[in-house]
Amino acid sequence: MGAVNESDMLLDRTKKHIGVAAASLAAIFSAFLAHSQTLDEQYSFYLLNSCVNMGFIESVPFQIDPGQAGPNLEAFCSRPRYVSSGTGTTGPGAPSLVGAAGRSDDQALRRRRETRRTSDSSTGDPDSTNDASVSLGGNLSAFLSVDYRKLNQDQTYYEVGREAATTSATLGIDYRFDKRGLIGLAAKFGKLDGDYDGGGNFQSRMRGATLYGSWSPVDELFIDLSAGFTKASLDSRRIVSFTESIAAGNPQDPPIVITPQLPTPVTGNTEGQETSADAVIGHDMSFGRFTMGPRIGGSWRRNTTDRYRESGATAMTLLFDEQTEKSVRASVGVQGTAAFTLAGAVIVPQLNANYIHEYENDQRLITAQFAEDLRPNPVRLRFLDQPPDRDTYTVRASAAAVFARGFGAFISFETTLGHEYIDQFNASAGIRLEL
């Protein structure tokens, strides 16, 4: 009998523990929904059923007390409540400087150093072992590079699709120490224009400076280094709306769909900055007119987008908190070069391929509040951006030309391969003049 009672007590305790665990899981799940994955889900959670989840004080039913919200949010939340069976929203989440423009390594300076090495060590003589150099005179040079980048991002679970095009110009000056070292300073200016799928757009203007250098400790081995700082402004315009599906009185009838918030544009503007550092080590082996060698590189980025407030005739405007993005990348690749003499100039076509792995840039939790929530402790929206694709590839085809009288030029085309949701294409052209 005692054994039976002990078994019953054990069963009761087990049931109690299971109940506590189930209650805990339910609480965790409810908290998860309140801090959900997407901006649409956060909008739905707080705006559904006349903002009942926002916790406004109502002295009169369906009428929130004055002073808690701005006019658009107060009107939206002071509506009759329905038992809604579903909601829908549109509009991208918080734009960021890197998110809007795509990942931007300083390709202009990388190509500049490659062109300088070409002028120092390339020759069109097929019998040469590349020991001879194309002598262009002075050690001080100026260069100008113009870059165009086209980016297409597919619609994902976390982010709306977008297209963007960036045009930038890099102007620099550098000094060569014999054939072992190079140091330079460059200024960069750029503009980005983009559109969100389904409506809305964004624009950014960028300006920055980069200190760069290259060192060759022994023949055929080189180390490239650079460090830069960029300031940028970002203007965004996104389209938002809110719909509710209300169960009909007759279960056989279709639900009633109402749109308490019609599609409305909201605008925002902010600023940000990026700090960066890059390093590449390469070894080139010469075979007559041909050169081939591996490259191993790494890059670090820290990007900050300032806090900003949206404006618009809607309850759905937000006040976004500061955003910070960090990136640490490693790359492994190979580059092949051939040199040809043509009409007194040395023409050097190049082909480069790289595998790139992202280590640091994790999926970010973005935080915001309703711009018209005037309470001392407003509700907080928390949603996620798109997780990064960790592994991608780039392929670049380019050609450099070295002419007499210290003049050089290059053209380059690059594409990104294997990215899960982004297609990116770059085209560049530039000139160099020895001073």
C-alpha positions as CSV (number, residue, x, y, z in Angstrom):
1,M,0.0,0.0,0.0
2,G,2.8,2.3,0.9
3,A,4.5,1.6,-2.4
4,V,1.3,2.5,-4.3
5,N,1.0,5.8,-2.4
6,E,4.7,6.6,-3.1
7,S,4.1,5.9,-6.8
8,D,1.0,8.2,-6.8
9,M,3.0,10.9,-5.1
10,L,5.8,10.5,-7.6
11,L,3.3,10.7,-10.5
12,D,1.7,13.9,-9.0
13,R,5.2,15.5,-8.6
14,T,6.0,14.6,-12.2
15,K,2.7,16.1,-13.4
16,K,3.4,19.3,-11.4
17,H,6.9,19.6,-12.9
18,I,5.5,19.1,-16.4
19,G,2.9,21.7,-15.8
20,V,5.4,24.2,-14.5
21,A,7.6,23.5,-17.5
22,A,4.7,23.9,-19.9
23,A,3.7,27.2,-18.2
24,S,7.3,28.4,-18.5
25,L,7.5,27.4,-22.2
26,A,4.2,29.2,-22.8
27,A,5.6,32.4,-21.1
28,I,8.7,32.2,-23.2
29,F,6.7,31.7,-26.4
30,S,4.5,34.7,-25.5
31,A,7.6,36.8,-24.8
32,F,9.0,35.6,-28.1
33,L,5.9,36.7,-30.0
34,A,6.1,40.1,-28.3
35,H,9.7,40.4,-29.5
36,S,9.1,38.7,-32.8
37,Q,11.3,38.1,-35.9
38,T,10.0,40.6,-38.4
39,L,8.9,44.2,-38.4
40,D,5.5,43.1,-39.9
41,E,5.0,40.8,-36.9
42,Q,5.8,43.5,-34.5
43,Y,3.4,45.9,-36.2
44,S,0.7,43.2,-36.1
45,F,1.3,42.4,-32.4
46,Y,1.0,46.0,-31.2
47,L,-1.5,47.5,-33.6
48,L,-4.0,44.6,-33.8
49,N,-7.4,45.1,-32.1
50,S,-6.9,48.9,-31.7
51,C,-3.5,48.7,-30.0
52,V,-4.8,46.6,-27.1
53,N,-1.2,45.2,-26.6
54,M,0.3,48.6,-26.3
55,G,-1.3,49.1,-22.9
56,F,-2.7,52.6,-23.3
57,I,-4.9,53.9,-20.4
58,E,-8.6,54.4,-21.4
59,S,-10.9,56.3,-19.1
60,V,-13.5,56.0,-21.8
61,P,-13.9,52.7,-23.7
62,F,-12.1,52.7,-27.1
63,Q,-10.7,56.1,-26.4
64,I,-7.1,56.4,-25.1
65,D,-6.5,59.2,-22.7
66,P,-4.9,62.4,-24.1
67,G,-1.2,63.0,-23.9
68,Q,-0.1,59.3,-24.4
69,A,0.2,59.5,-28.2
70,G,0.5,61.8,-31.2
71,P,-2.6,62.5,-33.3
72,N,-2.1,59.7,-35.9
73,L,-1.4,57.0,-33.3
74,E,-4.2,58.3,-31.0
75,A,-6.7,58.1,-33.8
76,F,-5.6,54.7,-34.9
77,C,-5.8,53.2,-31.4
78,S,-9.1,54.8,-30.5
79,R,-11.2,52.5,-32.7
80,P,-13.8,49.9,-31.9
81,R,-12.2,46.5,-31.3
82,Y,-12.8,43.4,-33.4
83,V,-11.7,39.8,-33.0
84,S,-9.3,39.8,-36.0
85,S,-8.3,36.6,-37.6
86,G,-5.2,38.0,-39.4
87,T,-3.2,41.1,-40.2
88,G,-1.0,42.3,-43.0
89,T,1.6,45.1,-43.3
90,T,4.0,46.3,-45.9
91,G,7.3,48.2,-45.9
92,P,11.0,47.4,-45.2
93,G,12.6,47.6,-41.9
94,A,15.1,50.1,-40.8
95,P,17.6,50.9,-43.6
96,S,21.3,51.0,-42.7
97,L,24.2,52.4,-44.6
98,V,25.8,49.1,-45.3
99,G,22.4,47.3,-45.7
100,A,21.3,49.9,-48.3
101,A,24.5,49.9,-50.3
102,G,25.8,46.4,-50.0
103,R,29.2,45.3,-48.8
104,S,31.9,47.7,-50.2
105,D,35.5,46.8,-50.0
106,D,37.9,49.5,-51.3
107,Q,38.4,48.0,-54.7
108,A,39.7,51.2,-56.3
109,L,42.8,51.3,-54.1
110,R,43.4,47.5,-54.5
111,R,43.4,48.0,-58.3
112,R,45.6,51.1,-57.9
113,R,48.3,49.0,-56.2
114,E,48.0,46.3,-58.8
115,T,48.5,48.8,-61.6
116,R,51.5,50.2,-59.9
117,R,53.1,46.8,-59.6
118,T,52.3,46.3,-63.2
119,S,54.2,49.4,-64.2
120,D,57.1,48.4,-62.0
121,S,57.5,44.8,-63.1
122,S,55.7,44.0,-66.4
123,T,57.2,43.8,-69.8
124,G,55.9,42.8,-73.2
125,D,59.1,41.0,-74.2
126,P,58.2,37.2,-74.5
127,D,61.8,36.3,-73.8
128,S,62.0,38.3,-70.6
129,T,61.9,36.8,-67.2
130,N,60.2,39.9,-65.8
131,D,63.4,41.1,-64.2
132,A,63.3,44.2,-66.4
133,S,60.9,47.0,-65.6
134,V,59.0,49.6,-67.5
135,S,60.7,52.8,-66.4
136,L,58.3,55.7,-66.2
137,G,60.4,58.2,-64.4
138,G,59.2,59.9,-61.2
139,N,58.2,58.3,-57.9
140,L,55.2,60.5,-57.3
141,S,51.9,59.7,-59.0
142,A,48.3,60.9,-59.0
143,F,45.3,58.7,-60.1
144,L,41.6,58.9,-60.6
145,S,39.2,56.0,-60.5
146,V,35.5,55.9,-61.3
147,D,33.4,52.9,-60.1
148,Y,29.9,51.8,-60.7
149,R,28.2,49.1,-58.6
150,K,24.8,47.4,-59.3
151,L,23.1,45.4,-56.6
152,N,19.9,43.4,-56.7
153,Q,18.6,41.9,-53.4
154,D,15.8,39.3,-53.5
155,Q,12.8,39.4,-51.2
156,T,13.5,37.3,-48.1
157,Y,11.5,36.4,-45.0
158,Y,13.1,39.2,-43.0
159,E,13.6,41.9,-45.6
160,V,11.9,43.3,-48.7
161,G,13.8,43.1,-52.0
162,R,15.7,46.1,-53.3
163,E,17.8,47.4,-56.2
164,A,20.6,49.9,-55.8
165,A,23.2,51.5,-58.0
166,T,26.3,53.3,-56.6
167,T,28.6,55.6,-58.5
168,S,31.8,56.8,-56.9
169,A,35.1,58.5,-57.7
170,T,38.4,58.0,-56.0
171,L,41.2,60.6,-56.3
172,G,44.6,59.8,-54.8
173,I,48.3,60.5,-54.7
174,D,51.1,58.1,-53.7
175,Y,54.8,57.9,-53.5
176,R,57.0,55.0,-54.5
177,F,60.1,54.1,-52.5
178,D,62.3,52.4,-55.1
179,K,60.4,49.2,-56.0
180,R,59.9,47.9,-52.5
181,G,57.4,50.3,-51.0
182,L,54.4,52.5,-51.8
183,I,52.4,54.9,-49.6
184,G,49.4,57.0,-50.6
185,L,46.4,58.9,-49.5
186,A,43.0,58.8,-51.4
187,A,39.7,60.7,-51.1
188,K,36.5,59.0,-52.2
189,F,33.1,60.5,-53.0
190,G,30.0,58.5,-53.9
191,K,26.2,58.5,-54.4
192,L,23.8,55.6,-54.1
193,D,20.2,55.5,-55.4
194,G,17.9,52.5,-54.7
195,D,14.3,51.3,-54.8
196,Y,12.4,48.9,-52.6
197,D,10.3,46.3,-54.2
198,G,6.6,47.3,-54.0
199,G,7.3,51.0,-53.4
200,G,9.7,53.3,-51.7
201,N,13.3,54.3,-52.3
202,F,16.5,55.3,-50.5
203,Q,19.5,57.5,-51.3
204,S,22.9,58.0,-49.8
205,R,25.9,60.3,-50.3
206,M,29.3,59.2,-49.1
207,R,32.7,60.9,-48.6
208,G,35.8,59.4,-47.0
209,A,39.6,59.1,-46.9
210,T,41.9,56.2,-47.0
211,L,45.6,55.8,-46.1
212,Y,47.1,52.9,-48.0
213,G,50.5,51.3,-48.7
214,S,52.3,48.3,-50.3
215,W,55.6,46.7,-49.3
216,S,57.6,44.0,-51.1
217,P,60.1,42.5,-48.6
218,V,61.5,40.2,-51.2
219,D,61.0,39.8,-55.0
220,E,57.6,38.5,-56.0
221,L,56.1,38.8,-52.5
222,F,54.0,41.8,-51.5
223,I,51.9,43.0,-48.6
224,D,49.1,45.6,-49.1
225,L,47.6,47.5,-46.2
226,S,44.9,50.2,-46.0
227,A,42.8,52.0,-43.3
228,G,39.9,54.3,-44.0
229,F,37.0,56.4,-42.6
230,T,33.8,57.2,-44.4
231,K,30.9,59.5,-43.5
232,A,27.5,59.1,-45.2
233,S,24.0,60.4,-45.2
234,L,21.0,58.3,-45.8
235,D,17.4,59.3,-46.9
236,S,14.7,56.7,-47.0
237,R,11.1,56.6,-48.1
238,R,9.1,53.4,-47.4
239,I,5.4,52.6,-47.9
240,V,3.5,51.2,-44.9
241,S,-0.1,49.9,-44.5
242,F,-2.2,47.8,-42.1
243,T,-5.1,45.5,-42.7
244,E,-7.3,43.4,-40.5
245,S,-9.4,40.3,-41.4
246,I,-12.4,40.1,-39.2
247,A,-14.5,36.9,-38.9
248,A,-18.0,37.3,-40.4
249,G,-21.1,36.7,-38.3
250,N,-22.0,33.7,-40.4
251,P,-19.1,31.1,-40.4
252,Q,-20.0,30.3,-44.0
253,D,-19.3,33.9,-45.2
254,P,-15.8,35.1,-46.1
255,P,-14.0,37.3,-43.5
256,I,-14.5,41.1,-43.6
257,V,-11.3,42.9,-44.5
258,I,-10.8,46.4,-43.3
259,T,-7.8,48.7,-43.8
260,P,-7.5,51.1,-40.9
261,Q,-4.2,52.3,-42.3
262,L,-4.1,52.9,-46.1
263,P,-0.7,52.7,-47.9
264,T,1.2,55.8,-46.8
265,P,4.8,57.0,-47.4
266,V,7.0,57.6,-44.4
267,T,10.3,59.3,-44.7
268,G,13.5,59.4,-42.6
269,N,17.0,60.7,-42.8
270,T,20.1,59.9,-40.8
271,E,23.9,59.8,-40.9
272,G,26.5,57.2,-40.2
273,Q,30.1,56.4,-40.4
274,E,32.3,53.4,-41.3
275,T,35.8,52.6,-40.1
276,S,37.7,50.0,-42.1
277,A,41.0,48.1,-42.4
278,D,42.2,45.7,-45.1
279,A,45.3,43.5,-45.6
280,V,46.4,41.3,-48.5
281,I,49.5,39.1,-48.9
282,G,50.4,37.8,-52.3
283,H,53.1,36.0,-54.1
284,D,53.6,36.3,-57.9
285,M,55.6,33.7,-59.9
286,S,56.7,34.7,-63.4
287,F,56.8,32.4,-66.4
288,G,58.0,34.5,-69.3
289,R,55.2,37.0,-70.1
290,F,52.9,35.3,-67.7
291,T,52.6,35.8,-63.9
292,M,50.4,33.8,-61.5
293,G,50.1,33.7,-57.8
294,P,47.9,33.2,-54.7
295,R,46.4,36.0,-52.5
296,I,45.3,35.8,-48.9
297,G,43.4,38.7,-47.4
298,G,41.4,39.9,-44.5
299,S,39.2,42.9,-43.9
300,W,37.5,44.5,-40.9
301,R,34.6,46.9,-40.9
302,R,32.6,48.7,-38.2
303,N,29.6,50.7,-39.5
304,T,27.3,52.8,-37.3
305,T,23.9,54.3,-38.4
306,D,22.7,57.1,-36.1
307,R,19.3,57.1,-34.3
308,Y,16.6,58.7,-36.4
309,R,12.8,59.5,-36.4
310,E,10.5,58.9,-39.3
311,S,7.7,61.3,-40.3
312,G,4.4,60.7,-42.2
313,A,0.6,60.9,-41.8
314,T,0.4,57.5,-40.2
315,A,0.4,55.7,-36.9
316,M,3.2,53.4,-38.2
317,T,6.1,55.9,-38.1
318,L,9.0,54.7,-36.0
319,L,11.9,56.1,-34.0
320,F,14.9,53.8,-34.7
321,D,17.7,53.3,-32.3
322,E,21.3,53.5,-33.4
323,Q,22.5,50.5,-35.4
324,T,26.0,49.0,-35.4
325,E,27.3,46.4,-37.9
326,K,30.6,44.6,-37.7
327,S,32.3,42.6,-40.3
328,V,35.4,40.4,-40.3
329,R,36.2,38.7,-43.6
330,A,38.9,36.4,-44.9
331,S,39.6,35.7,-48.6
332,V,41.7,33.2,-50.5
333,G,42.2,33.6,-54.2
334,V,44.5,33.5,-57.2
335,Q,45.4,36.0,-59.9
336,G,46.8,35.4,-63.3
337,T,48.5,38.1,-65.5
338,A,49.9,38.3,-69.0
339,A,52.0,41.2,-70.5
340,F,52.0,42.2,-74.1
341,T,53.8,45.1,-76.0
342,L,51.6,46.9,-78.4
343,A,52.4,50.1,-80.2
344,G,54.9,51.3,-77.6
345,A,52.6,50.4,-74.6
346,V,52.5,47.5,-72.3
347,I,49.0,45.9,-72.1
348,V,48.4,43.7,-69.1
349,P,45.1,41.6,-68.9
350,Q,44.3,40.1,-65.5
351,L,42.0,37.4,-64.2
352,N,41.3,37.1,-60.5
353,A,39.1,34.7,-58.5
354,N,38.4,34.8,-54.7
355,Y,36.6,32.8,-52.1
356,I,35.3,35.0,-49.2
357,H,34.1,33.9,-45.8
358,E,32.3,36.2,-43.3
359,Y,33.0,35.6,-39.6
360,E,31.5,38.5,-37.6
361,N,28.5,40.0,-39.4
362,D,25.7,38.1,-37.5
363,Q,22.0,38.6,-37.9
364,R,21.2,41.9,-36.0
365,L,18.4,42.7,-33.6
366,I,17.0,46.1,-34.5
367,T,15.1,48.1,-31.9
368,A,12.7,51.0,-32.3
369,Q,9.6,52.5,-30.8
370,F,6.5,54.2,-32.3
371,A,7.4,57.8,-33.1
372,E,4.1,59.0,-31.7
373,D,4.2,57.0,-28.5
374,L,4.7,59.8,-26.0
375,R,4.7,57.9,-22.8
376,P,7.9,57.9,-20.6
377,N,8.2,54.2,-21.1
378,P,7.0,53.4,-24.6
379,V,6.7,49.9,-26.0
380,R,9.8,48.6,-27.7
381,L,9.7,46.9,-31.1
382,R,12.4,44.3,-31.7
383,F,12.9,42.6,-35.0
384,L,15.7,40.9,-37.0
385,D,17.4,41.8,-40.3
386,Q,18.4,39.2,-42.9
387,P,21.1,36.8,-41.8
388,P,24.3,37.2,-43.9
389,D,25.5,34.6,-46.5
390,R,28.7,33.5,-45.0
391,D,30.4,32.2,-48.1
392,T,30.6,33.9,-51.5
393,Y,32.9,34.1,-54.5
394,T,34.1,37.0,-56.7
395,V,35.5,36.8,-60.2
396,R,37.2,39.9,-61.8
397,A,38.5,40.5,-65.3
398,S,40.6,43.6,-65.9
399,A,43.2,45.1,-68.1
400,A,45.9,47.7,-67.4
401,A,47.9,49.7,-69.9
402,V,51.3,51.4,-69.3
403,F,52.2,54.1,-71.8
404,A,55.2,56.3,-72.2
405,R,55.6,59.7,-70.4
406,G,54.3,58.3,-67.1
407,F,50.7,57.6,-68.1
408,G,48.7,54.5,-67.3
409,A,45.0,53.4,-67.4
410,F,42.9,50.4,-66.4
411,I,39.4,49.0,-66.8
412,S,37.9,46.3,-64.6
413,F,34.7,44.2,-64.3
414,E,33.8,42.1,-61.3
415,T,30.8,40.0,-60.3
416,T,29.7,38.2,-57.1
417,L,28.8,34.5,-57.4
418,G,27.1,32.0,-55.1
419,H,25.4,34.6,-52.8
420,E,22.1,33.3,-51.5
421,Y,20.0,36.4,-52.1
422,I,22.2,39.2,-53.7
423,D,23.5,39.7,-57.2
424,Q,26.2,42.3,-57.5
425,F,28.2,43.6,-60.4
426,N,31.0,46.2,-60.5
427,A,32.6,48.1,-63.3
428,S,35.6,50.5,-62.9
429,A,37.9,52.6,-65.0
430,G,40.8,54.8,-64.1
431,I,44.0,56.7,-65.1
432,R,47.3,57.4,-63.5
433,L,49.9,60.1,-64.2
434,E,53.4,60.4,-62.8
435,L,54.2,63.8,-61.5
